[in-house]
């Protein structure tokens, strides 16, 4: 659904070399959920939903991670994140910077981008119910707001993914802990999508 959007297709063709791999059963971080038949209508869900099932990783030409988007992303918000990946790529190849300066700018770009997320984007990135319940039980999760915040509760996935990336500047993909990065709630879940005899767990 997202990757069939013409604006996304154009942006991918202009700025990236696209490739894909099937992680099902091959990676220990791959999640499981019900199979949806081709005859079933596609459902739009919140950004980052299905975080264990799919990840979009943006890399430099030498395999360093610029950005990673877990799960589904609405096309309009995916385009904003792709723009950030382009900025980060330009930063990586920018001359005259020390490694420390480059890493600091990487951190700043991710955290400023998260801060600039619109209310609409944050609303479109709410936790699914079963993920929220899972994370609320984890006292040490980085999703919990620290003491002193006016609003208690969990941070949204769109914020946490940028915080996590800010701590991992330009890591080689083979050193990027995908399993830890995409841990945003339950790994296995089922949803019926209207299939008779099935239910949500």
BELFEN-V116063 format. One record per pair of residues at least 12 apart in sequence whose C-alpha atoms are under 10 Angstrom apart, sorted by the first residue. I is the first residue (numbers start at 1). J is the second residue. D is the distance in whole Angstrom. If there is no record, write none. Layout:
BEGIN
i:I j:J d:D
i:I j:J d:D
END
This chain:
BEGIN
i:1 j:42 d:7
i:1 j:43 d:9
i:1 j:44 d:8
i:1 j:72 d:9
i:1 j:73 d:10
i:1 j:74 d:9
i:1 j:75 d:8
i:2 j:44 d:9
i:2 j:72 d:8
i:2 j:73 d:7
i:2 j:74 d:6
i:2 j:75 d:5
i:2 j:76 d:9
i:2 j:78 d:8
i:3 j:73 d:9
i:3 j:74 d:10
i:3 j:75 d:8
i:3 j:78 d:10
i:4 j:75 d:9
i:5 j:74 d:10
i:5 j:75 d:7
i:5 j:76 d:9
i:6 j:75 d:9
i:7 j:75 d:8
i:7 j:76 d:9
i:7 j:79 d:8
i:8 j:75 d:7
i:8 j:76 d:8
i:8 j:78 d:8
i:8 j:79 d:6
i:8 j:82 d:9
i:11 j:79 d:8
i:11 j:82 d:8
i:11 j:83 d:9
i:12 j:79 d:9
i:12 j:82 d:8
i:15 j:82 d:9
i:15 j:83 d:9
i:15 j:85 d:9
i:15 j:86 d:7
i:16 j:58 d:8
i:16 j:59 d:9
i:16 j:60 d:10
i:16 j:61 d:10
i:16 j:82 d:9
i:16 j:85 d:10
i:16 j:86 d:9
i:17 j:58 d:10
i:17 j:59 d:10
i:17 j:61 d:9
i:18 j:58 d:9
i:19 j:56 d:10
i:19 j:57 d:10
i:20 j:55 d:10
i:20 j:56 d:9
i:20 j:57 d:10
i:21 j:54 d:10
i:22 j:53 d:10
i:22 j:54 d:9
i:23 j:52 d:10
i:23 j:53 d:8
i:23 j:54 d:8
i:23 j:55 d:10
i:24 j:52 d:10
i:24 j:53 d:8
i:24 j:54 d:9
i:27 j:52 d:10
i:27 j:178 d:10
i:27 j:179 d:9
i:28 j:52 d:10
i:28 j:178 d:10
i:28 j:179 d:7
i:29 j:51 d:10
i:29 j:52 d:6
i:29 j:53 d:8
i:29 j:54 d:10
i:29 j:177 d:10
i:29 j:178 d:7
i:29 j:179 d:5
i:29 j:180 d:8
i:29 j:181 d:10
i:29 j:182 d:8
i:29 j:183 d:8
i:29 j:187 d:8
i:30 j:50 d:10
i:30 j:51 d:9
i:30 j:52 d:5
i:30 j:53 d:5
i:30 j:54 d:8
i:30 j:55 d:10
i:30 j:178 d:10
i:30 j:179 d:8
i:30 j:182 d:10
i:30 j:187 d:8
i:30 j:188 d:9
i:31 j:50 d:8
i:31 j:51 d:8
i:31 j:52 d:5
i:31 j:53 d:5
i:31 j:54 d:9
i:31 j:186 d:8
i:31 j:187 d:5
i:31 j:188 d:5
i:31 j:189 d:8
i:32 j:50 d:9
i:32 j:52 d:8
i:32 j:53 d:7
i:32 j:186 d:10
i:32 j:187 d:7
i:32 j:188 d:5
i:32 j:189 d:6
i:32 j:190 d:8
i:33 j:50 d:9
i:33 j:52 d:10
i:33 j:53 d:8
i:33 j:187 d:9
i:33 j:188 d:6
i:33 j:189 d:5
i:33 j:190 d:5
i:33 j:191 d:7
i:33 j:192 d:10
i:34 j:188 d:10
i:34 j:189 d:8
i:34 j:190 d:5
i:34 j:191 d:6
i:34 j:192 d:7
i:34 j:193 d:9
i:34 j:195 d:10
i:34 j:198 d:9
i:34 j:199 d:10
i:34 j:200 d:10
i:35 j:190 d:9
i:35 j:191 d:9
i:35 j:192 d:9
i:35 j:193 d:10
i:36 j:191 d:10
i:36 j:192 d:9
i:36 j:193 d:8
i:36 j:195 d:9
i:37 j:195 d:10
i:40 j:193 d:8
i:40 j:194 d:9
i:40 j:195 d:9
i:41 j:193 d:9
i:41 j:194 d:10
i:42 j:193 d:9
i:43 j:193 d:8
i:44 j:72 d:8
i:44 j:73 d:9
i:44 j:74 d:8
i:45 j:71 d:10
i:45 j:72 d:7
i:45 j:73 d:8
i:45 j:74 d:8
i:45 j:124 d:8
i:45 j:125 d:9
i:45 j:126 d:10
i:45 j:128 d:9
i:46 j:71 d:9
i:46 j:72 d:7
i:46 j:73 d:7
i:46 j:74 d:8
i:46 j:121 d:10
i:46 j:122 d:10
i:46 j:123 d:8
i:46 j:124 d:5
i:46 j:125 d:5
i:46 j:126 d:6
i:46 j:127 d:7
i:46 j:128 d:7
i:46 j:157 d:10
i:47 j:69 d:9
i:47 j:70 d:8
i:47 j:71 d:7
i:47 j:72 d:5
i:47 j:73 d:5
i:47 j:74 d:6
i:47 j:75 d:10
i:47 j:77 d:8
i:47 j:78 d:9
i:47 j:121 d:8
i:47 j:122 d:9
i:47 j:123 d:9
i:47 j:124 d:6
i:47 j:125 d:5
i:47 j:126 d:7
i:47 j:127 d:9
i:47 j:128 d:10
i:47 j:156 d:10
i:47 j:157 d:8
i:47 j:158 d:7
i:48 j:69 d:7
i:48 j:70 d:5
i:48 j:71 d:4
i:48 j:72 d:5
i:48 j:73 d:6
i:48 j:74 d:9
i:48 j:124 d:9
i:48 j:125 d:7
i:48 j:126 d:9
i:48 j:127 d:8
i:48 j:128 d:9
i:48 j:156 d:10
i:48 j:157 d:7
i:48 j:158 d:7
i:48 j:161 d:9
i:48 j:182 d:9
i:48 j:184 d:8
i:49 j:70 d:8
i:49 j:71 d:5
i:49 j:72 d:6
i:49 j:73 d:8
i:49 j:125 d:8
i:49 j:126 d:9
i:49 j:127 d:7
i:49 j:128 d:7
i:49 j:131 d:9
i:49 j:157 d:9
i:49 j:184 d:9
i:49 j:185 d:10
i:50 j:70 d:7
i:50 j:71 d:5
i:50 j:72 d:6
i:50 j:73 d:10
i:50 j:128 d:9
i:50 j:131 d:10
i:50 j:182 d:9
i:50 j:184 d:9
i:50 j:185 d:9
i:50 j:186 d:9
i:50 j:187 d:8
i:50 j:188 d:9
i:50 j:189 d:9
i:51 j:69 d:8
i:51 j:70 d:5
i:51 j:71 d:4
i:51 j:72 d:7
i:51 j:157 d:10
i:51 j:181 d:9
i:51 j:182 d:6
i:51 j:183 d:7
i:51 j:184 d:7
i:51 j:185 d:8
i:51 j:186 d:9
i:51 j:187 d:8
i:52 j:70 d:7
i:52 j:71 d:7
i:52 j:178 d:9
i:52 j:179 d:8
i:52 j:181 d:10
i:52 j:182 d:6
i:52 j:183 d:7
i:52 j:184 d:8
i:52 j:185 d:9
i:52 j:186 d:8
i:52 j:187 d:6
i:52 j:188 d:8
i:53 j:70 d:8
i:53 j:71 d:6
i:53 j:72 d:9
i:53 j:182 d:9
i:53 j:187 d:8
i:53 j:188 d:9
i:54 j:69 d:9
i:54 j:70 d:6
i:54 j:71 d:5
i:54 j:72 d:7
i:54 j:182 d:9
i:55 j:68 d:7
i:55 j:69 d:6
i:55 j:70 d:4
i:55 j:71 d:6
i:55 j:72 d:8
i:55 j:73 d:10
i:55 j:178 d:9
i:55 j:182 d:8
i:56 j:68 d:6
i:56 j:69 d:5
i:56 j:70 d:6
i:56 j:71 d:8
i:56 j:72 d:9
i:56 j:73 d:10
i:56 j:78 d:10
i:57 j:69 d:6
i:57 j:70 d:8
i:57 j:85 d:10
i:57 j:173 d:9
i:57 j:178 d:10
i:58 j:82 d:8
i:58 j:85 d:7
i:58 j:86 d:9
i:58 j:88 d:10
i:58 j:89 d:9
i:58 j:173 d:10
i:59 j:85 d:9
i:59 j:88 d:10
i:59 j:89 d:8
i:59 j:170 d:9
i:59 j:171 d:10
i:59 j:172 d:9
i:59 j:173 d:8
i:60 j:85 d:10
i:60 j:86 d:10
i:60 j:88 d:9
i:60 j:89 d:6
i:60 j:90 d:10
i:60 j:92 d:8
i:60 j:93 d:9
i:60 j:170 d:9
i:60 j:172 d:9
i:60 j:173 d:10
i:61 j:89 d:9
i:62 j:172 d:8
i:62 j:173 d:9
i:63 j:170 d:9
i:63 j:171 d:8
i:63 j:172 d:6
i:63 j:173 d:6
i:63 j:174 d:8
i:64 j:89 d:10
i:64 j:92 d:9
i:64 j:169 d:9
i:64 j:170 d:5
i:64 j:171 d:5
i:64 j:172 d:4
i:64 j:173 d:6
i:64 j:174 d:9
i:64 j:175 d:9
i:64 j:176 d:9
i:65 j:85 d:9
i:65 j:88 d:10
i:65 j:89 d:9
i:65 j:165 d:9
i:65 j:168 d:8
i:65 j:169 d:8
i:65 j:170 d:5
i:65 j:171 d:5
i:65 j:172 d:6
i:65 j:173 d:6
i:65 j:174 d:9
i:65 j:175 d:9
i:65 j:176 d:8
i:66 j:84 d:9
i:66 j:85 d:6
i:66 j:86 d:9
i:66 j:87 d:9
i:66 j:88 d:6
i:66 j:89 d:7
i:66 j:91 d:10
i:66 j:92 d:9
i:66 j:106 d:9
i:66 j:110 d:10
i:66 j:165 d:8
i:66 j:166 d:10
i:66 j:168 d:9
i:66 j:169 d:8
i:66 j:170 d:6
i:66 j:171 d:8
i:66 j:172 d:10
i:66 j:173 d:10
i:67 j:81 d:8
i:67 j:82 d:9
i:67 j:84 d:8
i:67 j:85 d:6
i:67 j:86 d:10
i:67 j:88 d:8
i:67 j:89 d:10
i:67 j:110 d:9
i:67 j:161 d:9
i:67 j:162 d:8
i:67 j:165 d:7
i:67 j:166 d:10
i:67 j:168 d:10
i:67 j:169 d:10
i:67 j:170 d:9
i:68 j:81 d:9
i:68 j:82 d:10
i:68 j:85 d:9
i:68 j:161 d:8
i:68 j:162 d:9
i:68 j:164 d:10
i:68 j:165 d:8
i:68 j:178 d:9
i:68 j:181 d:9
i:68 j:182 d:9
i:69 j:81 d:8
i:69 j:82 d:10
i:69 j:157 d:10
i:69 j:158 d:9
i:69 j:161 d:8
i:69 j:162 d:9
i:69 j:181 d:10
i:69 j:182 d:9
i:70 j:157 d:9
i:70 j:158 d:9
i:70 j:161 d:8
i:70 j:178 d:9
i:70 j:181 d:9
i:70 j:182 d:6
i:70 j:183 d:9
i:70 j:184 d:9
i:71 j:182 d:9
i:72 j:125 d:10
i:73 j:124 d:9
i:73 j:125 d:9
i:74 j:121 d:9
i:74 j:124 d:8
i:74 j:125 d:9
i:76 j:121 d:9
i:77 j:117 d:9
i:77 j:118 d:10
i:77 j:120 d:10
i:77 j:121 d:7
i:77 j:124 d:9
i:77 j:125 d:10
i:80 j:113 d:9
i:80 j:117 d:9
i:81 j:113 d:9
i:84 j:109 d:8
i:84 j:110 d:8
i:84 j:113 d:8
i:85 j:109 d:10
i:85 j:110 d:10
i:87 j:106 d:9
i:87 j:109 d:8
i:88 j:102 d:10
i:88 j:105 d:9
i:88 j:106 d:7
i:88 j:109 d:8
i:88 j:110 d:9
i:88 j:169 d:10
i:88 j:170 d:9
i:89 j:106 d:10
i:89 j:170 d:10
i:91 j:103 d:9
i:91 j:105 d:8
i:91 j:106 d:8
i:91 j:109 d:10
i:92 j:105 d:10
i:92 j:106 d:9
i:92 j:169 d:10
i:92 j:170 d:8
i:99 j:169 d:10
i:100 j:169 d:10
i:102 j:169 d:9
i:102 j:170 d:9
i:103 j:166 d:9
i:103 j:167 d:9
i:103 j:168 d:9
i:103 j:169 d:6
i:103 j:170 d:8
i:104 j:166 d:9
i:104 j:167 d:10
i:104 j:169 d:8
i:105 j:166 d:10
i:105 j:169 d:9
i:106 j:165 d:9
i:106 j:166 d:7
i:106 j:167 d:9
i:106 j:168 d:9
i:106 j:169 d:6
i:106 j:170 d:8
i:107 j:162 d:9
i:107 j:163 d:8
i:107 j:164 d:10
i:107 j:165 d:8
i:107 j:166 d:4
i:107 j:167 d:7
i:107 j:168 d:8
i:107 j:169 d:7
i:108 j:166 d:8
i:109 j:162 d:9
i:109 j:166 d:8
i:110 j:159 d:9
i:110 j:161 d:9
i:110 j:162 d:5
i:110 j:163 d:7
i:110 j:164 d:9
i:110 j:165 d:7
i:110 j:166 d:6
i:110 j:167 d:10
i:110 j:169 d:10
i:111 j:159 d:8
i:111 j:160 d:10
i:111 j:161 d:10
i:111 j:162 d:6
i:111 j:163 d:6
i:111 j:164 d:10
i:111 j:165 d:9
i:111 j:166 d:7
i:112 j:162 d:9
i:113 j:159 d:9
i:113 j:162 d:8
i:114 j:158 d:7
i:114 j:159 d:5
i:114 j:160 d:9
i:114 j:161 d:9
i:114 j:162 d:6
i:114 j:163 d:8
i:115 j:159 d:8
i:115 j:162 d:10
i:117 j:158 d:8
i:117 j:159 d:8
i:121 j:158 d:8
i:122 j:155 d:10
i:122 j:156 d:7
i:122 j:157 d:8
i:122 j:158 d:7
i:122 j:159 d:8
i:123 j:156 d:9
i:123 j:158 d:10
i:124 j:156 d:9
i:124 j:158 d:9
i:125 j:155 d:10
i:125 j:156 d:6
i:125 j:157 d:6
i:125 j:158 d:6
i:125 j:159 d:9
i:126 j:154 d:10
i:126 j:155 d:9
i:126 j:156 d:6
i:126 j:157 d:7
i:126 j:158 d:9
i:127 j:154 d:9
i:127 j:155 d:9
i:127 j:156 d:7
i:127 j:157 d:7
i:127 j:158 d:10
i:127 j:184 d:9
i:127 j:185 d:9
i:128 j:185 d:9
i:128 j:186 d:10
i:129 j:185 d:10
i:130 j:185 d:8
i:130 j:186 d:7
i:130 j:189 d:8
i:130 j:200 d:9
i:130 j:201 d:8
i:131 j:183 d:10
i:131 j:184 d:7
i:131 j:185 d:4
i:131 j:186 d:5
i:131 j:187 d:9
i:131 j:189 d:9
i:132 j:153 d:10
i:132 j:154 d:8
i:132 j:156 d:10
i:132 j:184 d:9
i:132 j:185 d:7
i:132 j:186 d:9
i:133 j:185 d:8
i:133 j:186 d:9
i:134 j:184 d:9
i:134 j:185 d:6
i:134 j:186 d:6
i:134 j:187 d:10
i:135 j:154 d:8
i:135 j:183 d:10
i:135 j:184 d:7
i:135 j:185 d:6
i:135 j:186 d:8
i:136 j:153 d:8
i:136 j:154 d:8
i:136 j:185 d:9
i:138 j:185 d:10
i:141 j:154 d:9
i:141 j:183 d:10
i:141 j:184 d:9
i:142 j:154 d:9
i:142 j:155 d:8
i:142 j:160 d:7
i:142 j:163 d:9
i:142 j:164 d:9
i:142 j:184 d:10
i:143 j:155 d:5
i:143 j:156 d:7
i:143 j:157 d:8
i:143 j:159 d:9
i:143 j:160 d:7
i:143 j:161 d:10
i:143 j:184 d:8
i:143 j:185 d:10
i:144 j:156 d:10
i:144 j:160 d:10
i:156 j:184 d:10
i:157 j:182 d:10
i:157 j:184 d:7
i:157 j:185 d:10
i:160 j:181 d:10
i:160 j:184 d:9
i:161 j:181 d:8
i:161 j:182 d:8
i:161 j:183 d:10
i:161 j:184 d:9
i:164 j:180 d:10
i:164 j:181 d:7
i:164 j:182 d:10
i:165 j:181 d:8
i:188 j:201 d:9
i:189 j:201 d:6
END
